[in-house]
C-alpha cells in the first residue's frame, strides 16, 4: 500500500512553510545580531567612573639661579626664584581620559609655551620635566640686575557655575555625553612691560567617541556668519549691562580697528543655551578682561548640530552631573 504524506498531496505548501521558517529564522538571527551590536555599543560607552568627580592633582616646580637652597652661605633672596604650578584632574578608573588630557590639552600647551613641536605622546609623567624646562627657560631672560622671576600657572577644572570639590575646585560638568572643562594658563615675568594675559578656553569632550569637540563639530555648514551676527549683537548688550557703556562709547568701540569683532569659536553648553568666552585683547583692551556672552538655545536652531542642540537643557531642568 502506497503511503501519502500531507506534503506529498500539497507540495507547494511545503515550499511556502520552508520559506516561512527561513524568514522567521533569519529575522531572529538579525534581531539577535542587533541586540548583540547594541550590547557592544553599550559596553563601549559604559564608563565605570563618575567623570564629574575626578581627583585633582597639583604639581609645583621651582627654579632658583645660583643654586639657592635657603642654606647658610648661599644666596638668601628667595624672591629671585621662579616657579610653575599645574593643577589637573586625574581619573583612577578611566585611563583613556587621562591619556586624552595629556595628549590633547596639557602637553600641547607646554609645547606652545616652549616653542616646540606639538607633543602627541606621553602621560602626566612628563608634566614635571616640562614644568622644570619652562621655568628654567624663563630664567634665561634674567641677569644679576634682573633676576629671572617667572610665574606660570595652569589649571584644568570646571568653571564658576560648577559644583565645588572638597579641595575647593570647580568640578567638570556633564551634559548628556559631553563632559566640559575650563582650561587656563598664564605666564608672566616680573620685568615684562606688558605681561601676556591668560590663555586657554573651554574644553568639550565627547565621551562616546573619546575625543575633544571643536567649533567645526558644533556649527552647521554655512552658518558661521549667522552665528557671528548673533554674537556681535549679544556682545553689544553685554557692554551695556556689564560695563555700563553709553551708546556713543559702544559705537566708538566697534569702529576701533584694533578690536575688530570676529566670530568666537570658544564654546560650551550651559543651561538654556551656549556660552562663548573671548580671550584677553580679543574684543577690547586688557581692562575689559575675558568677556563671556550667553546665546539662548532657541536662537541656535538651524545653526548648530542637532545632536548638540538636543543636549542643551532648558533653564527649568536640572543640569546633568551636578
C-alpha positions in Angstrom: 0.0 0.0 0.0 1.4 3.3 -1.1 1.7 5.9 1.7 0.9 9.5 1.2 2.1 12.3 3.3 0.4 15.6 3.8 3.1 17.5 1.9 3.0 15.0 -1.0 -0.6 16.0 -1.6 0.3 19.7 -1.3 3.9 20.0 -2.5 3.7 23.8 -2.8 2.7 24.2 0.8 6.0 22.6 1.8 7.9 25.2 -0.1 5.9 28.0 1.5 6.4 26.7 5.0 10.1 26.2 4.4 10.4 29.8 3.2 8.4 31.0 6.2 10.7 29.1 8.6 13.7 30.5 6.9 12.4 34.1 7.1 11.5 33.6 10.8 14.9 32.2 11.5 16.8 34.9 9.6 14.7 37.6 11.4 15.6 36.0 14.7 19.2 36.0 13.7 19.1 39.6 12.7 17.3 40.6 15.9 19.9 38.7 18.0 22.7 40.3 16.0 21.2 43.8 16.6 20.9 43.1 20.3 24.5 41.9 20.3 25.6 45.1 18.5 23.6 47.3 20.9 25.2 45.4 23.8 28.6 46.1 22.3 27.9 49.8 21.9 26.7 50.0 25.5 29.8 48.2 26.6 31.9 50.5 24.6 30.4 53.7 26.0 29.9 52.4 29.5 32.0 54.4 32.0 32.8 52.9 35.3 33.8 56.2 37.0 31.8 59.4 37.6 33.6 61.7 35.3 32.3 64.8 37.1 34.2 63.8 40.3 37.8 63.4 39.4 40.8 63.6 41.8 42.7 66.8 41.3 46.5 66.7 41.3 48.8 69.7 41.7 52.4 69.9 40.6 54.6 72.8 41.7 58.2 73.3 40.4 60.7 75.9 41.5 64.0 77.1 40.0 66.5 79.5 41.7 69.5 81.0 40.0 72.8 80.4 41.7 71.6 77.2 43.3 69.7 78.9 46.1 68.6 76.3 48.7 68.0 78.5 51.7 71.1 77.2 53.5 73.6 79.4 55.1 76.3 80.8 52.8 74.0 80.5 49.7 72.1 83.3 48.0 69.4 84.2 50.6 67.0 86.2 48.4 64.2 83.7 47.7 62.4 86.3 45.7 64.8 85.6 42.8 63.3 82.2 42.4 60.9 81.2 39.6 58.1 78.8 39.9 55.4 77.0 38.0 52.2 75.3 39.1 49.9 72.9 37.2 46.6 71.6 38.5 44.7 68.9 36.5 42.1 66.2 37.0 43.0 62.6 37.3 40.7 59.6 36.8 41.5 56.4 38.7 39.3 54.0 36.6 39.2 55.8 33.3 42.8 55.8 31.8 41.6 57.0 28.4 40.5 60.3 29.9 44.0 60.8 31.5 45.6 60.0 28.1 43.3 62.4 26.3 44.0 65.2 28.8 47.7 64.6 28.5 48.0 64.3 24.7 45.5 66.9 23.5 45.3 69.5 26.3 48.3 69.9 28.6 51.3 68.7 26.6 50.3 70.8 23.5 50.1 73.8 25.8 53.6 73.2 27.1 54.8 72.8 23.5 53.3 76.2 22.7 54.9 77.8 25.7 58.3 76.3 25.0 58.1 76.9 21.2 58.4 73.2 20.5 56.6 71.0 18.0 53.3 69.6 19.2 53.5 66.7 21.5 51.2 63.7 20.8 52.7 61.1 23.0 53.1 60.9 26.8 51.2 60.9 30.0 51.3 63.0 33.2 54.8 61.6 34.0 56.1 64.2 31.5 54.4 67.2 33.3 57.1 67.7 35.9 60.0 67.8 33.4 58.1 70.1 31.2 57.4 72.5 34.1 61.1 72.5 35.0 62.1 73.3 31.5 59.5 76.1 31.4 60.8 77.9 34.5 64.4 77.4 33.5 63.8 78.7 30.0 62.1 81.7 31.5 65.2 82.2 33.7 67.4 82.7 30.7 65.9 86.2 30.3 67.3 87.2 33.7 70.6 88.6 34.8 72.4 89.7 38.0 70.5 93.0 37.8 67.2 91.5 36.7 66.9 88.0 38.2 64.7 85.6 36.3 61.5 85.8 38.2 58.9 83.7 36.3 55.4 82.9 37.4 53.5 80.2 35.5 50.1 78.8 36.4 47.9 76.3 34.6 44.5 74.9 35.7 42.2 72.4 34.1 38.9 72.1 36.1 35.3 73.1 35.8 34.1 76.7 35.9 32.5 79.0 38.3 29.0 77.6 37.9 30.1 74.0 38.6 29.8 72.3 41.9 32.8 72.6 44.1 35.1 69.6 45.1 36.4 69.2 48.7 39.6 70.8 47.6 37.7 73.9 46.5 38.0 73.4 42.8 35.0 73.5 40.4 34.1 70.1 39.0 33.6 69.4 35.3 30.0 69.2 34.2 28.3 66.6 32.1 25.5 67.3 29.6 24.5 64.0 28.1 27.7 62.5 26.6 29.5 65.9 26.7 32.0 66.5 29.5 33.1 70.1 29.9 36.2 71.7 31.4 37.7 75.2 31.6 41.4 75.4 30.8 43.5 78.5 31.7 47.3 79.0 31.7 49.3 82.2 32.3 53.0 83.0 32.0 54.3 86.3 33.5 57.7 87.8 34.1 58.4 90.5 36.6 60.2 92.7 34.1 57.8 92.4 31.2 56.3 95.8 30.3 53.2 94.1 29.1 52.8 90.6 30.5 50.6 88.3 28.5 47.2 87.6 29.7 45.7 84.3 30.5 45.2 81.9 27.6 43.0 78.8 27.2 39.3 78.3 27.0 36.6 75.7 27.2 37.2 72.0 26.6 34.2 69.8 25.5 34.9 66.0 25.4 32.6 63.6 23.7 32.7 60.6 26.0 31.2 58.3 23.3 33.9 59.0 20.6 36.6 59.8 23.2 37.7 63.0 21.5 37.6 66.7 22.0 35.0 68.6 20.1 36.0 71.6 18.0 33.9 74.5 16.7 33.6 72.7 13.4 31.8 69.9 15.3 29.3 72.5 16.7 28.4 74.6 13.7 26.2 73.6 10.7 27.8 74.2 7.3 27.3 77.8 6.1 26.0 79.2 9.4 29.2 80.9 10.6 28.1 84.4 9.5 24.7 84.0 11.1 26.2 83.0 14.4 28.8 85.8 14.2 26.0 88.4 13.8 24.2 86.9 16.9 27.4 87.1 18.9 28.0 90.7 17.9 24.5 91.8 19.0 24.9 89.8 22.2 28.3 91.4 22.9 26.8 94.8 22.4 24.2 94.1 25.1 27.0 92.8 27.3 28.8 96.1 27.0 25.6 97.9 28.1 24.7 95.7 31.0 28.1 94.6 32.3 30.3 97.7 31.5 27.5 100.3 31.6 28.9 101.9 28.4 26.8 104.6 26.7 25.8 104.2 23.0 28.5 106.6 21.8 31.2 104.7 23.6 29.9 101.4 22.2 29.8 102.8 18.7 33.4 104.0 19.0 34.4 100.6 20.3 33.0 98.8 17.3 34.7 101.1 14.9 38.1 100.8 16.5 40.3 98.8 14.0 42.3 97.4 16.9 39.3 95.4 18.2 37.5 94.2 15.1 34.8 91.8 16.1 35.2 88.3 14.7 33.3 85.0 15.2 34.1 83.5 18.5 34.8 79.7 18.4 35.3 79.0 22.1 32.1 77.4 23.3 30.5 75.3 26.0 27.0 74.1 26.9 25.1 75.9 29.6 21.5 75.6 30.9 19.3 77.2 28.2 22.0 77.8 25.6 25.7 78.2 24.8 28.3 80.4 26.4 31.1 81.9 24.3 34.3 83.2 26.0 36.6 85.8 24.5 40.3 85.9 25.2 42.2 88.9 26.6 42.6 91.7 24.0 40.3 89.8 21.6 37.4 92.3 21.6 38.8 95.1 23.7 41.7 96.4 25.9 43.0 94.4 28.9 40.7 96.0 31.4 37.8 94.5 29.5 39.0 91.1 30.7 37.7 87.9 29.1 34.0 88.6 28.4 31.5 85.7 28.3 28.3 86.0 26.4 25.2 83.8 26.5 23.2 82.8 23.4 19.8 81.3 24.0 19.0 77.8 22.7 16.1 79.0 20.6 18.4 81.3 18.6 20.7 78.4 17.8 18.2 76.2 16.0 19.3 75.6 12.4 22.7 77.0 13.3 24.4 74.3 15.4 24.3 70.5 15.1 21.0 68.9 16.3 22.9 66.3 18.3 24.4 69.1 20.4 21.3 71.2 20.5 19.2 68.4 22.0 21.7 68.1 24.9 21.2 71.7 26.0 18.7 71.6 28.9 16.1 74.3 29.5 16.6 76.6 32.4 14.0 74.7 34.4 15.8 71.4 34.0 18.5 70.2 36.4 22.0 70.1 35.0 23.0 66.5 34.5 26.1 65.6 36.5 25.5 68.1 39.4 
